[in-house]
Amino acid sequence: MSIVDARAAVAAVRNIQVGPALPVRGSEPQLLLLEITKEAPGQTAGTVLNQTPALAARCSSARSIEAVVAK
């Protein structure tokens, strides 16, 4: 997946967590995407190489997702 798609996916999850009502400022769930770039010969720049928690893992308790991205 590209980092652009990963950002959109995290934003969608964040929107689901917050719901349609506006939360009290400062009380909204926090879900951060931490992007770490790494040289990756043979990989297209912007491709997510790996992430923590793993793709198949549920992130209900995760506060952040760390993505290693090809540069």
CHARMM-style PDB file with segment names, atoms N, HN, CA, C and O in Angstrom:
ATOM      1  N   MET     1       0.858  -1.167   0.000  1.00  0.00      PROA
ATOM      2  CA  MET     1       0.000   0.000   0.000  1.00  0.00      PROA
ATOM      3  C   MET     1       0.904   1.230   0.000  1.00  0.00      PROA
ATOM      4  O   MET     1       2.004   1.205   0.552  1.00  0.00      PROA
ATOM      5  N   SER     2       0.441   2.271  -0.607  1.00  0.00      PROA
ATOM      6  HN  SER     2      -0.453   2.291  -1.056  1.00  0.00      PROA
ATOM      7  CA  SER     2       1.216   3.515  -0.589  1.00  0.00      PROA
ATOM      8  C   SER     2       0.949   4.256   0.718  1.00  0.00      PROA
ATOM      9  O   SER     2      -0.056   4.014   1.386  1.00  0.00      PROA
ATOM     10  N   ILE     3       1.850   5.152   1.071  1.00  0.00      PROA
ATOM     11  HN  ILE     3       2.667   5.348   0.528  1.00  0.00      PROA
ATOM     12  CA  ILE     3       1.666   5.922   2.296  1.00  0.00      PROA
ATOM     13  C   ILE     3       0.450   6.833   2.158  1.00  0.00      PROA
ATOM     14  O   ILE     3      -0.204   7.138   3.156  1.00  0.00      PROA
ATOM     15  N   VAL     4       0.141   7.269   0.952  1.00  0.00      PROA
ATOM     16  HN  VAL     4       0.672   7.021   0.141  1.00  0.00      PROA
ATOM     17  CA  VAL     4      -1.050   8.104   0.733  1.00  0.00      PROA
ATOM     18  C   VAL     4      -2.302   7.300   1.083  1.00  0.00      PROA
ATOM     19  O   VAL     4      -3.205   7.811   1.744  1.00  0.00      PROA
ATOM     20  N   ASP     5      -2.356   6.028   0.634  1.00  0.00      PROA
ATOM     21  HN  ASP     5      -1.622   5.613   0.096  1.00  0.00      PROA
ATOM     22  CA  ASP     5      -3.495   5.165   0.966  1.00  0.00      PROA
ATOM     23  C   ASP     5      -3.531   4.863   2.469  1.00  0.00      PROA
ATOM     24  O   ASP     5      -4.605   4.792   3.067  1.00  0.00      PROA
ATOM     25  N   ALA     6      -2.354   4.685   3.072  1.00  0.00      PROA
ATOM     26  HN  ALA     6      -1.482   4.742   2.586  1.00  0.00      PROA
ATOM     27  CA  ALA     6      -2.297   4.418   4.513  1.00  0.00      PROA
ATOM     28  C   ALA     6      -2.818   5.608   5.303  1.00  0.00      PROA
ATOM     29  O   ALA     6      -3.534   5.433   6.289  1.00  0.00      PROA
ATOM     30  N   ARG     7      -2.466   6.817   4.879  1.00  0.00      PROA
ATOM     31  HN  ARG     7      -1.884   6.959   4.078  1.00  0.00      PROA
ATOM     32  CA  ARG     7      -2.978   8.013   5.561  1.00  0.00      PROA
ATOM     33  C   ARG     7      -4.500   8.071   5.482  1.00  0.00      PROA
ATOM     34  O   ARG     7      -5.168   8.399   6.463  1.00  0.00      PROA
ATOM     35  N   ALA     8      -5.047   7.749   4.302  1.00  0.00      PROA
ATOM     36  HN  ALA     8      -4.504   7.483   3.505  1.00  0.00      PROA
ATOM     37  CA  ALA     8      -6.501   7.761   4.120  1.00  0.00      PROA
ATOM     38  C   ALA     8      -7.165   6.702   5.004  1.00  0.00      PROA
ATOM     39  O   ALA     8      -8.222   6.954   5.584  1.00  0.00      PROA
ATOM     40  N   ALA     9      -6.550   5.518   5.109  1.00  0.00      PROA
ATOM     41  HN  ALA     9      -5.691   5.314   4.638  1.00  0.00      PROA
ATOM     42  CA  ALA     9      -7.110   4.447   5.938  1.00  0.00      PROA
ATOM     43  C   ALA     9      -7.113   4.846   7.414  1.00  0.00      PROA
ATOM     44  O   ALA     9      -8.088   4.592   8.121  1.00  0.00      PROA
ATOM     45  N   VAL    10      -6.042   5.462   7.876  1.00  0.00      PROA
ATOM     46  HN  VAL    10      -5.250   5.668   7.301  1.00  0.00      PROA
ATOM     47  CA  VAL    10      -5.979   5.910   9.275  1.00  0.00      PROA
ATOM     48  C   VAL    10      -7.027   6.997   9.513  1.00  0.00      PROA
ATOM     49  O   VAL    10      -7.679   7.001  10.557  1.00  0.00      PROA
ATOM     50  N   ALA    11      -7.195   7.905   8.574  1.00  0.00      PROA
ATOM     51  HN  ALA    11      -6.665   7.902   7.726  1.00  0.00      PROA
ATOM     52  CA  ALA    11      -8.206   8.954   8.715  1.00  0.00      PROA
ATOM     53  C   ALA    11      -9.608   8.348   8.782  1.00  0.00      PROA
ATOM     54  O   ALA    11     -10.448   8.817   9.551  1.00  0.00      PROA
ATOM     55  N   ALA    12      -9.867   7.306   7.980  1.00  0.00      PROA
ATOM     56  HN  ALA    12      -9.185   6.925   7.356  1.00  0.00      PROA
ATOM     57  CA  ALA    12     -11.180   6.652   7.998  1.00  0.00      PROA
ATOM     58  C   ALA    12     -11.441   5.994   9.348  1.00  0.00      PROA
ATOM     59  O   ALA    12     -12.541   6.107   9.890  1.00  0.00      PROA
ATOM     60  N   VAL    13     -10.442   5.309   9.894  1.00  0.00      PROA
ATOM     61  HN  VAL    13      -9.548   5.217   9.454  1.00  0.00      PROA
ATOM     62  CA  VAL    13     -10.593   4.677  11.209  1.00  0.00      PROA
ATOM     63  C   VAL    13     -10.830   5.744  12.270  1.00  0.00      PROA
ATOM     64  O   VAL    13     -11.675   5.579  13.149  1.00  0.00      PROA
ATOM     65  N   ARG    14     -10.086   6.829  12.183  1.00  0.00      PROA
ATOM     66  HN  ARG    14      -9.399   6.963  11.469  1.00  0.00      PROA
ATOM     67  CA  ARG    14     -10.246   7.931  13.135  1.00  0.00      PROA
ATOM     68  C   ARG    14     -11.673   8.479  13.069  1.00  0.00      PROA
ATOM     69  O   ARG    14     -12.270   8.768  14.106  1.00  0.00      PROA
ATOM     70  N   ASN    15     -12.223   8.622  11.865  1.00  0.00      PROA
ATOM     71  HN  ASN    15     -11.738   8.387  11.022  1.00  0.00      PROA
ATOM     72  CA  ASN    15     -13.596   9.114  11.709  1.00  0.00      PROA
ATOM     73  C   ASN    15     -14.612   8.147  12.294  1.00  0.00      PROA
ATOM     74  O   ASN    15     -15.613   8.572  12.870  1.00  0.00      PROA
ATOM     75  N   ILE    16     -14.363   6.851  12.151  1.00  0.00      PROA
ATOM     76  HN  ILE    16     -13.549   6.506  11.683  1.00  0.00      PROA
ATOM     77  CA  ILE    16     -15.261   5.844  12.728  1.00  0.00      PROA
ATOM     78  C   ILE    16     -15.219   5.935  14.253  1.00  0.00      PROA
ATOM     79  O   ILE    16     -16.260   5.859  14.906  1.00  0.00      PROA
ATOM     80  N   GLN    17     -14.034   6.096  14.821  1.00  0.00      PROA
ATOM     81  HN  GLN    17     -13.188   6.158  14.291  1.00  0.00      PROA
ATOM     82  CA  GLN    17     -13.893   6.181  16.272  1.00  0.00      PROA
ATOM     83  C   GLN    17     -14.593   7.414  16.834  1.00  0.00      PROA
ATOM     84  O   GLN    17     -15.220   7.342  17.890  1.00  0.00      PROA
ATOM     85  N   VAL    18     -14.491   8.527  16.146  1.00  0.00      PROA
ATOM     86  HN  VAL    18     -13.981   8.585  15.288  1.00  0.00      PROA
ATOM     87  CA  VAL    18     -15.083   9.767  16.633  1.00  0.00      PROA
ATOM     88  C   VAL    18     -16.592   9.746  16.444  1.00  0.00      PROA
ATOM     89  O   VAL    18     -17.325  10.240  17.301  1.00  0.00      PROA
ATOM     90  N   GLY    19     -17.070   9.183  15.339  1.00  0.00      PROA
ATOM     91  HN  GLY    19     -16.475   8.782  14.643  1.00  0.00      PROA
ATOM     92  CA  GLY    19     -18.502   9.109  15.087  1.00  0.00      PROA
ATOM     93  C   GLY    19     -19.046  10.407  14.523  1.00  0.00      PROA
ATOM     94  O   GLY    19     -18.301  11.367  14.324  1.00  0.00      PROA
ATOM     95  N   PRO    20     -20.349  10.435  14.264  1.00  0.00      PROA
ATOM     96  CA  PRO    20     -20.943  11.594  13.610  1.00  0.00      PROA
ATOM     97  C   PRO    20     -21.043  12.840  14.498  1.00  0.00      PROA
ATOM     98  O   PRO    20     -21.020  13.961  13.990  1.00  0.00      PROA
ATOM     99  N   ALA    21     -21.152  12.657  15.796  1.00  0.00      PROA
ATOM    100  HN  ALA    21     -21.170  11.746  16.208  1.00  0.00      PROA
ATOM    101  CA  ALA    21     -21.266  13.809  16.702  1.00  0.00      PROA
ATOM    102  C   ALA    21     -19.884  14.389  16.972  1.00  0.00      PROA
ATOM    103  O   ALA    21     -18.895  13.660  17.037  1.00  0.00      PROA
ATOM    104  N   LEU    22     -19.829  15.678  17.125  1.00  0.00      PROA
ATOM    105  HN  LEU    22     -20.633  16.270  17.072  1.00  0.00      PROA
ATOM    106  CA  LEU    22     -18.557  16.308  17.460  1.00  0.00      PROA
ATOM    107  C   LEU    22     -18.248  16.070  18.934  1.00  0.00      PROA
ATOM    108  O   LEU    22     -19.063  16.414  19.790  1.00  0.00      PROA
ATOM    109  N   PRO    23     -17.097  15.494  19.249  1.00  0.00      PROA
ATOM    110  CA  PRO    23     -16.745  15.241  20.647  1.00  0.00      PROA
ATOM    111  C   PRO    23     -16.344  16.537  21.346  1.00  0.00      PROA
ATOM    112  O   PRO    23     -16.084  17.552  20.700  1.00  0.00      PROA
ATOM    113  N   VAL    24     -16.302  16.486  22.633  1.00  0.00      PROA
ATOM    114  HN  VAL    24     -16.513  15.662  23.158  1.00  0.00      PROA
ATOM    115  CA  VAL    24     -15.787  17.613  23.405  1.00  0.00      PROA
ATOM    116  C   VAL    24     -14.318  17.761  23.056  1.00  0.00      PROA
ATOM    117  O   VAL    24     -13.572  16.782  23.070  1.00  0.00      PROA
ATOM    118  N   ARG    25     -13.904  18.961  22.747  1.00  0.00      PROA
ATOM    119  HN  ARG    25     -14.510  19.757  22.736  1.00  0.00      PROA
ATOM    120  CA  ARG    25     -12.522  19.193  22.322  1.00  0.00      PROA
ATOM    121  C   ARG    25     -11.543  18.626  23.342  1.00  0.00      PROA
ATOM    122  O   ARG    25     -11.641  18.900  24.538  1.00  0.00      PROA
ATOM    123  N   GLY    26     -10.598  17.830  22.849  1.00  0.00      PROA
ATOM    124  HN  GLY    26     -10.518  17.607  21.877  1.00  0.00      PROA
ATOM    125  CA  GLY    26      -9.594  17.218  23.715  1.00  0.00      PROA
ATOM    126  C   GLY    26      -9.960  15.822  24.175  1.00  0.00      PROA
ATOM    127  O   GLY    26      -9.132  15.127  24.763  1.00  0.00      PROA
ATOM    128  N   SER    27     -11.201  15.398  23.913  1.00  0.00      PROA
ATOM    129  HN  SER    27     -11.873  15.963  23.435  1.00  0.00      PROA
ATOM    130  CA  SER    27     -11.617  14.063  24.353  1.00  0.00      PROA
ATOM    131  C   SER    27     -11.694  13.073  23.202  1.00  0.00      PROA
ATOM    132  O   SER    27     -11.968  11.893  23.420  1.00  0.00      PROA
ATOM    133  N   GLU    28     -11.454  13.541  21.967  1.00  0.00      PROA
ATOM    134  HN  GLU    28     -11.231  14.500  21.789  1.00  0.00      PROA
ATOM    135  CA  GLU    28     -11.547  12.645  20.823  1.00  0.00      PROA
ATOM    136  C   GLU    28     -10.445  11.589  20.867  1.00  0.00      PROA
ATOM    137  O   GLU    28      -9.348  11.855  21.359  1.00  0.00      PROA
ATOM    138  N   PRO    29     -10.735  10.387  20.351  1.00  0.00      PROA
ATOM    139  CA  PRO    29      -9.725   9.326  20.328  1.00  0.00      PROA
ATOM    140  C   PRO    29      -8.512   9.760  19.501  1.00  0.00      PROA
ATOM    141  O   PRO    29      -8.650  10.432  18.479  1.00  0.00      PROA
ATOM    142  N   GLN    30      -7.365   9.379  19.945  1.00  0.00      PROA
ATOM    143  HN  GLN    30      -7.252   8.833  20.776  1.00  0.00      PROA
ATOM    144  CA  GLN    30      -6.139   9.709  19.230  1.00  0.00      PROA
ATOM    145  C   GLN    30      -5.629   8.481  18.506  1.00  0.00      PROA
ATOM    146  O   GLN    30      -5.441   7.430  19.119  1.00  0.00      PROA
ATOM    147  N   LEU    31      -5.407   8.600  17.233  1.00  0.00      PROA
ATOM    148  HN  LEU    31      -5.559   9.454  16.735  1.00  0.00      PROA
ATOM    149  CA  LEU    31      -4.797   7.544  16.437  1.00  0.00      PROA
ATOM    150  C   LEU    31      -3.803   8.235  15.523  1.00  0.00      PROA
ATOM    151  O   LEU    31      -4.191   8.947  14.597  1.00  0.00      PROA
ATOM    152  N   LEU    32      -2.531   8.027  15.781  1.00  0.00      PROA
ATOM    153  HN  LEU    32      -2.215   7.448  16.534  1.00  0.00      PROA
ATOM    154  CA  LEU    32      -1.479   8.710  15.047  1.00  0.00      PROA
ATOM    155  C   LEU    32      -0.786   7.767  14.093  1.00  0.00      PROA
ATOM    156  O   LEU    32      -0.595   6.589  14.397  1.00  0.00      PROA
ATOM    157  N   LEU    33      -0.410   8.284  12.942  1.00  0.00      PROA
ATOM    158  HN  LEU    33      -0.565   9.241  12.695  1.00  0.00      PROA
ATOM    159  CA  LEU    33       0.387   7.534  11.978  1.00  0.00      PROA
ATOM    160  C   LEU    33       1.787   8.116  11.999  1.00  0.00      PROA
ATOM    161  O   LEU    33       2.001   9.257  11.590  1.00  0.00      PROA
ATOM    162  N   LEU    34       2.743   7.325  12.480  1.00  0.00      PROA
ATOM    163  HN  LEU    34       2.569   6.398  12.813  1.00  0.00      PROA
ATOM    164  CA  LEU    34       4.137   7.740  12.538  1.00  0.00      PROA
ATOM    165  C   LEU    34       4.840   7.195  11.301  1.00  0.00      PROA
ATOM    166  O   LEU    34       4.889   5.982  11.094  1.00  0.00      PROA
ATOM    167  N   GLU    35       5.379   8.079  10.490  1.00  0.00      PROA
ATOM    168  HN  GLU    35       5.340   9.064  10.658  1.00  0.00      PROA
ATOM    169  CA  GLU    35       6.032   7.667   9.248  1.00  0.00      PROA
ATOM    170  C   GLU    35       7.542   7.742   9.392  1.00  0.00      PROA
ATOM    171  O   GLU    35       8.095   8.789   9.728  1.00  0.00      PROA
ATOM    172  N   ILE    36       8.202   6.621   9.134  1.00  0.00      PROA
ATOM    173  HN  ILE    36       7.753   5.770   8.860  1.00  0.00      PROA
ATOM    174  CA  ILE    36       9.659   6.541   9.185  1.00  0.00      PROA
ATOM    175  C   ILE    36      10.129   6.178   7.784  1.00  0.00      PROA
ATOM    176  O   ILE    36       9.720   5.150   7.245  1.00  0.00      PROA
ATOM    177  N   THR    37      10.984   7.006   7.185  1.00  0.00      PROA
ATOM    178  HN  THR    37      11.316   7.841   7.623  1.00  0.00      PROA
ATOM    179  CA  THR    37      11.466   6.707   5.841  1.00  0.00      PROA
ATOM    180  C   THR    37      12.763   5.914   5.904  1.00  0.00      PROA
ATOM    181  O   THR    37      13.567   6.065   6.824  1.00  0.00      PROA
ATOM    182  N   LYS    38      12.939   5.063   4.894  1.00  0.00      PROA
ATOM    183  HN  LYS    38      12.286   4.941   4.147  1.00  0.00      PROA
ATOM    184  CA  LYS    38      14.102   4.181   4.862  1.00  0.00      PROA
ATOM    185  C   LYS    38      14.494   3.939   3.409  1.00  0.00      PROA
ATOM    186  O   LYS    38      13.637   3.757   2.544  1.00  0.00      PROA
ATOM    187  N   GLU    39      15.797   3.938   3.154  1.00  0.00      PROA
ATOM    188  HN  GLU    39      16.493   4.085   3.856  1.00  0.00      PROA
ATOM    189  CA  GLU    39      16.280   3.574   1.825  1.00  0.00      PROA
ATOM    190  C   GLU    39      15.858   2.141   1.536  1.00  0.00      PROA
ATOM    191  O   GLU    39      16.054   1.260   2.373  1.00  0.00      PROA
ATOM    192  N   ALA    40      15.287   1.899   0.378  1.00  0.00      PROA
ATOM    193  HN  ALA    40      15.127   2.615  -0.302  1.00  0.00      PROA
ATOM    194  CA  ALA    40      14.837   0.553   0.018  1.00  0.00      PROA
ATOM    195  C   ALA    40      15.027   0.355  -1.479  1.00  0.00      PROA
ATOM    196  O   ALA    40      14.087   0.513  -2.258  1.00  0.00      PROA
ATOM    197  N   PRO    41      16.254   0.008  -1.881  1.00  0.00      PROA
ATOM    198  CA  PRO    41      16.510  -0.200  -3.306  1.00  0.00      PROA
ATOM    199  C   PRO    41      15.514  -1.198  -3.910  1.00  0.00      PROA
ATOM    200  O   PRO    41      15.230  -2.248  -3.334  1.00  0.00      PROA
ATOM    201  N   GLY    42      15.002  -0.840  -5.069  1.00  0.00      PROA
ATOM    202  HN  GLY    42      15.233   0.013  -5.537  1.00  0.00      PROA
ATOM    203  CA  GLY    42      14.056  -1.720  -5.750  1.00  0.00      PROA
ATOM    204  C   GLY    42      12.606  -1.482  -5.363  1.00  0.00      PROA
ATOM    205  O   GLY    42      11.708  -2.062  -5.971  1.00  0.00      PROA
ATOM    206  N   GLN    43      12.356  -0.636  -4.358  1.00  0.00      PROA
ATOM    207  HN  GLN    43      13.086  -0.164  -3.864  1.00  0.00      PROA
ATOM    208  CA  GLN    43      10.986  -0.338  -3.930  1.00  0.00      PROA
ATOM    209  C   GLN    43      10.601   1.058  -4.418  1.00  0.00      PROA
ATOM    210  O   GLN    43      11.443   1.954  -4.479  1.00  0.00      PROA
ATOM    211  N   THR    44       9.364   1.232  -4.755  1.00  0.00      PROA
ATOM    212  HN  THR    44       8.679   0.505  -4.706  1.00  0.00      PROA
ATOM    213  CA  THR    44       8.862   2.534  -5.175  1.00  0.00      PROA
ATOM    214  C   THR    44       8.779   3.460  -3.964  1.00  0.00      PROA
ATOM    215  O   THR    44       8.281   3.073  -2.906  1.00  0.00      PROA
ATOM    216  N   ALA    45       9.272   4.688  -4.131  1.00  0.00      PROA
ATOM    217  HN  ALA    45       9.676   5.003  -4.990  1.00  0.00      PROA
ATOM    218  CA  ALA    45       9.197   5.667  -3.045  1.00  0.00      PROA
ATOM    219  C   ALA    45       7.745   5.846  -2.632  1.00  0.00      PROA
ATOM    220  O   ALA    45       6.855   5.945  -3.476  1.00  0.00      PROA
ATOM    221  N   GLY    46       7.513   5.887  -1.310  1.00  0.00      PROA
ATOM    222  HN  GLY    46       8.237   5.807  -0.624  1.00  0.00      PROA
ATOM    223  CA  GLY    46       6.170   6.064  -0.789  1.00  0.00      PROA
ATOM    224  C   GLY    46       5.439   4.773  -0.490  1.00  0.00      PROA
ATOM    225  O   GLY    46       4.295   4.797  -0.036  1.00  0.00      PROA
ATOM    226  N   THR    47       6.091   3.637  -0.740  1.00  0.00      PROA
ATOM    227  HN  THR    47       7.020   3.617  -1.109  1.00  0.00      PROA
ATOM    228  CA  THR    47       5.487   2.340  -0.450  1.00  0.00      PROA
ATOM    229  C   THR    47       5.722   1.988   1.015  1.00  0.00      PROA
ATOM    230  O   THR    47       6.840   2.116   1.514  1.00  0.00      PROA
ATOM    231  N   VAL    48       4.671   1.545   1.703  1.00  0.00      PROA
ATOM    232  HN  VAL    48       3.763   1.441   1.298  1.00  0.00      PROA
ATOM    233  CA  VAL    48       4.823   1.106   3.086  1.00  0.00      PROA
ATOM    234  C   VAL    48       5.500  -0.258   3.071  1.00  0.00      PROA
ATOM    235  O   VAL    48       4.982  -1.209   2.485  1.00  0.00      PROA
ATOM    236  N   LEU    49       6.663  -0.350   3.720  1.00  0.00      PROA
ATOM    237  HN  LEU    49       7.084   0.422   4.196  1.00  0.00      PROA
ATOM    238  CA  LEU    49       7.439  -1.591   3.751  1.00  0.00      PROA
ATOM    239  C   LEU    49       6.968  -2.513   4.869  1.00  0.00      PROA
ATOM    240  O   LEU    49       6.855  -3.723   4.671  1.00  0.00      PROA
ATOM    241  N   ASN    50       6.697  -1.951   6.032  1.00  0.00      PROA
ATOM    242  HN  ASN    50       6.789  -0.969   6.192  1.00  0.00      PROA
ATOM    243  CA  ASN    50       6.124  -2.705   7.149  1.00  0.00      PROA
ATOM    244  C   ASN    50       5.516  -1.729   8.130  1.00  0.00      PROA
ATOM    245  O   ASN    50       5.713  -0.518   8.036  1.00  0.00      PROA
ATOM    246  N   GLN    51       4.772  -2.280   9.073  1.00  0.00      PROA
ATOM    247  HN  GLN    51       4.612  -3.264   9.149  1.00  0.00      PROA
ATOM    248  CA  GLN    51       4.092  -1.442  10.048  1.00  0.00      PROA
ATOM    249  C   GLN    51       3.932  -2.171  11.368  1.00  0.00      PROA
ATOM    250  O   GLN    51       3.955  -3.400  11.431  1.00  0.00      PROA
ATOM    251  N   THR    52       3.770  -1.384  12.421  1.00  0.00      PROA
ATOM    252  HN  THR    52       3.752  -0.386  12.370  1.00  0.00      PROA
ATOM    253  CA  THR    52       3.507  -1.900  13.760  1.00  0.00      PROA
ATOM    254  C   THR    52       2.332  -1.119  14.322  1.00  0.00      PROA
ATOM    255  O   THR    52       2.413   0.109  14.362  1.00  0.00      PROA
ATOM    256  N   PRO    53       1.260  -1.734  14.753  1.00  0.00      PROA
ATOM    257  CA  PRO    53       1.002  -3.169  14.753  1.00  0.00      PROA
ATOM    258  C   PRO    53       0.857  -3.700  13.328  1.00  0.00      PROA
ATOM    259  O   PRO    53       0.639  -2.943  12.382  1.00  0.00      PROA
ATOM    260  N   ALA    54       0.983  -5.012  13.202  1.00  0.00      PROA
ATOM    261  HN  ALA    54       1.160  -5.627  13.970  1.00  0.00      PROA
ATOM    262  CA  ALA    54       0.908  -5.666  11.899  1.00  0.00      PROA
ATOM    263  C   ALA    54      -0.429  -5.385  11.227  1.00  0.00      PROA
ATOM    264  O   ALA    54      -1.415  -5.064  11.891  1.00  0.00      PROA
ATOM    265  N   LEU    55      -0.450  -5.509   9.915  1.00  0.00      PROA
ATOM    266  HN  LEU    55       0.351  -5.770   9.376  1.00  0.00      PROA
ATOM    267  CA  LEU    55      -1.639  -5.214   9.118  1.00  0.00      PROA
ATOM    268  C   LEU    55      -2.867  -5.972   9.599  1.00  0.00      PROA
ATOM    269  O   LEU    55      -3.951  -5.393   9.665  1.00  0.00      PROA
ATOM    270  N   ALA    56      -2.731  -7.230   9.932  1.00  0.00      PROA
ATOM    271  HN  ALA    56      -1.850  -7.701   9.878  1.00  0.00      PROA
ATOM    272  CA  ALA    56      -3.874  -8.055  10.331  1.00  0.00      PROA
ATOM    273  C   ALA    56      -4.300  -7.830  11.782  1.00  0.00      PROA
ATOM    274  O   ALA    56      -5.353  -8.310  12.201  1.00  0.00      PROA
ATOM    275  N   ALA    57      -3.491  -7.108  12.541  1.00  0.00      PROA
ATOM    276  HN  ALA    57      -2.636  -6.719  12.200  1.00  0.00      PROA
ATOM    277  CA  ALA    57      -3.796  -6.903  13.963  1.00  0.00      PROA
ATOM    278  C   ALA    57      -4.921  -5.894  14.131  1.00  0.00      PROA
ATOM    279  O   ALA    57      -5.052  -4.959  13.341  1.00  0.00      PROA
ATOM    280  N   ARG    58      -5.719  -6.085  15.151  1.00  0.00      PROA
ATOM    281  HN  ARG    58      -5.612  -6.845  15.793  1.00  0.00      PROA
ATOM    282  CA  ARG    58      -6.761  -5.112  15.490  1.00  0.00      PROA
ATOM    283  C   ARG    58      -6.085  -3.944  16.187  1.00  0.00      PROA
ATOM    284  O   ARG    58      -5.178  -4.139  16.996  1.00  0.00      PROA
ATOM    285  N   CYS    59      -6.512  -2.759  15.884  1.00  0.00      PROA
ATOM    286  HN  CYS    59      -7.248  -2.600  15.226  1.00  0.00      PROA
ATOM    287  CA  CYS    59      -5.869  -1.595  16.501  1.00  0.00      PROA
ATOM    288  C   CYS    59      -6.805  -0.881  17.463  1.00  0.00      PROA
ATOM    289  O   CYS    59      -6.678   0.324  17.677  1.00  0.00      PROA
ATOM    290  N   SER    60      -7.741  -1.616  18.042  1.00  0.00      PROA
ATOM    291  HN  SER    60      -7.845  -2.595  17.868  1.00  0.00      PROA
ATOM    292  CA  SER    60      -8.691  -0.994  18.954  1.00  0.00      PROA
ATOM    293  C   SER    60      -8.001  -0.370  20.166  1.00  0.00      PROA
ATOM    294  O   SER    60      -8.466   0.640  20.694  1.00  0.00      PROA
ATOM    295  N   SER    61      -6.896  -0.965  20.607  1.00  0.00      PROA
ATOM    296  HN  SER    61      -6.517  -1.785  20.178  1.00  0.00      PROA
ATOM    297  CA  SER    61      -6.203  -0.403  21.760  1.00  0.00      PROA
ATOM    298  C   SER    61      -4.956   0.372  21.360  1.00  0.00      PROA
ATOM    299  O   SER    61      -4.313   0.989  22.209  1.00  0.00      PROA
ATOM    300  N   ALA    62      -4.607   0.346  20.083  1.00  0.00      PROA
ATOM    301  HN  ALA    62      -5.129  -0.156  19.393  1.00  0.00      PROA
ATOM    302  CA  ALA    62      -3.412   1.047  19.630  1.00  0.00      PROA
ATOM    303  C   ALA    62      -3.650   2.553  19.619  1.00  0.00      PROA
ATOM    304  O   ALA    62      -4.726   3.020  19.244  1.00  0.00      PROA
ATOM    305  N   ARG    63      -2.670   3.277  20.020  1.00  0.00      PROA
ATOM    306  HN  ARG    63      -1.797   2.898  20.324  1.00  0.00      PROA
ATOM    307  CA  ARG    63      -2.738   4.736  19.974  1.00  0.00      PROA
ATOM    308  C   ARG    63      -1.966   5.279  18.788  1.00  0.00      PROA
ATOM    309  O   ARG    63      -2.164   6.424  18.381  1.00  0.00      PROA
ATOM    310  N   SER    64      -1.077   4.449  18.227  1.00  0.00      PROA
ATOM    311  HN  SER    64      -0.917   3.519  18.558  1.00  0.00      PROA
ATOM    312  CA  SER    64      -0.301   4.889  17.076  1.00  0.00      PROA
ATOM    313  C   SER    64       0.012   3.700  16.180  1.00  0.00      PROA
ATOM    314  O   SER    64       0.041   2.550  16.616  1.00  0.00      PROA
ATOM    315  N   ILE    65       0.243   4.018  14.925  1.00  0.00      PROA
ATOM    316  HN  ILE    65       0.219   4.953  14.570  1.00  0.00      PROA
ATOM    317  CA  ILE    65       0.676   3.029  13.945  1.00  0.00      PROA
ATOM    318  C   ILE    65       1.992   3.552  13.400  1.00  0.00      PROA
ATOM    319  O   ILE    65       2.076   4.695  12.950  1.00  0.00      PROA
ATOM    320  N   GLU    66       3.014   2.719  13.440  1.00  0.00      PROA
ATOM    321  HN  GLU    66       2.946   1.790  13.805  1.00  0.00      PROA
ATOM    322  CA  GLU    66       4.325   3.089  12.930  1.00  0.00      PROA
ATOM    323  C   GLU    66       4.488   2.452  11.560  1.00  0.00      PROA
ATOM    324  O   GLU    66       4.403   1.230  11.429  1.00  0.00      PROA
ATOM    325  N   ALA    67       4.720   3.262  10.544  1.00  0.00      PROA
ATOM    326  HN  ALA    67       4.789   4.254  10.651  1.00  0.00      PROA
ATOM    327  CA  ALA    67       4.879   2.762   9.188  1.00  0.00      PROA
ATOM    328  C   ALA    67       6.275   3.100   8.676  1.00  0.00      PROA
ATOM    329  O   ALA    67       6.698   4.256   8.719  1.00  0.00      PROA
ATOM    330  N   VAL    68       6.981   2.090   8.195  1.00  0.00      PROA
ATOM    331  HN  VAL    68       6.637   1.151   8.160  1.00  0.00      PROA
ATOM    332  CA  VAL    68       8.283   2.294   7.570  1.00  0.00      PROA
ATOM    333  C   VAL    68       8.023   2.428   6.070  1.00  0.00      PROA
ATOM    334  O   VAL    68       7.445   1.541   5.441  1.00  0.00      PROA
ATOM    335  N   VAL    69       8.464   3.559   5.513  1.00  0.00      PROA
ATOM    336  HN  VAL    69       8.933   4.279   6.023  1.00  0.00      PROA
ATOM    337  CA  VAL    69       8.118   3.924   4.142  1.00  0.00      PROA
ATOM    338  C   VAL    69       9.397   4.031   3.306  1.00  0.00      PROA
ATOM    339  O   VAL    69      10.392   4.607   3.747  1.00  0.00      PROA
ATOM    340  N   ALA    70       9.358   3.467   2.095  1.00  0.00      PROA
ATOM    341  HN  ALA    70       8.550   2.999   1.737  1.00  0.00      PROA
ATOM    342  CA  ALA    70      10.500   3.566   1.173  1.00  0.00      PROA
ATOM    343  C   ALA    70      10.680   5.012   0.725  1.00  0.00      PROA
ATOM    344  O   ALA    70       9.719   5.714   0.410  1.00  0.00      PROA
ATOM    345  N   LYS    71      11.961   5.440   0.705  1.00  0.00      PROA
ATOM    346  HN  LYS    71      12.742   4.870   0.961  1.00  0.00      PROA
ATOM    347  CA  LYS    71      12.215   6.796   0.182  1.00  0.00      PROA
ATOM    348  C   LYS    71      13.055   6.755  -1.069  1.00  0.00      PROA
ATOM    349  OT1 LYS    71      13.364   7.800  -1.641  1.00  0.00      PROA
TER     350      LYS     71
END
